[in-house]
Amino acid sequence: MAEVILSQSDFEGENREQLFDDCCSLYCGFILNLTDDDKSYLDWIGDRYEVTRVLNSNRCDRYVSIDQFEISQALASDGIDRLPGCSEDLLLNQIIWRIGPDIGGIEQ
């Protein structure tokens, strides 16, 4: 599925916003090389939420395969738009927030 591998350094610099737009809208999936803080967050939160269960089940040590459709559905299932209890400064949370929930899946 995912062939593009991205890391923190890819999101630094002048192309940051364009990369966020591309990875959260154009790619169906990609692999993220987790920072130490991202990894610590996923270890701490475990599978308490559907979105973190999806992330942890698609994780292999320092890498997580992100499928934007799966993440969007998980966020909608949880009724949230970002990772709970996670700093907004973390790259992983910024990516998840930009993907956002599948609005059709959230009950009003």
C-alpha positions, -999 to 999 in steps of 0.1 A, spaced: 0 0 0 23 28 12 55 35 -7 63 70 4 84 72 36 84 105 54 101 117 86 103 148 108 130 164 86 107 162 55 83 186 72 109 212 80 115 242 58 95 262 32 77 232 17 61 221 50 26 232 42 26 218 7 39 184 21 11 184 47 -15 191 20 0 164 -3 3 136 23 -31 143 38 -50 146 6 -31 132 -25 -16 100 -11 -39 72 -1 -12 61 23 24 66 34 49 54 60 59 78 88 92 74 106 81 82 141 100 107 163 109 96 198 80 117 212 55 102 187 67 67 197 64 75 234 29 88 229 17 56 211 33 34 237 16 54 265 -19 57 249 -20 21 237 -53 10 221 -77 32 242 -92 48 211 -100 34 177 -76 58 160 -47 48 183 -56 11 179 -53 16 141 -20 34 144 -5 8 168 -18 -21 146 0 -6 116 32 1 135 65 -16 134 88 -1 160 97 34 146 75 32 116 38 35 111 18 29 79 -8 56 76 -38 50 54 -58 82 53 -91 65 48 -87 41 77 -75 70 100 -105 92 89 -130 64 97 -113 57 131 -115 94 140 -151 95 131 -158 63 151 -141 80 182 -160 113 175 -127 132 176 -106 151 151 -71 146 166 -52 123 189 -65 125 225 -40 135 251 -13 143 225 6 175 222 -4 195 191 34 201 185 39 164 177 42 157 139 20 126 142 -9 146 158 -5 174 131 -8 148 104 -38 130 120 -56 164 125 -51 173 89 -65 140 77 -95 146 99 -126 125 105 -149 111 79 -177 136 84 -203 111 71 -194 88 99 -200 113 128 -235 113 141 -249 148 147 
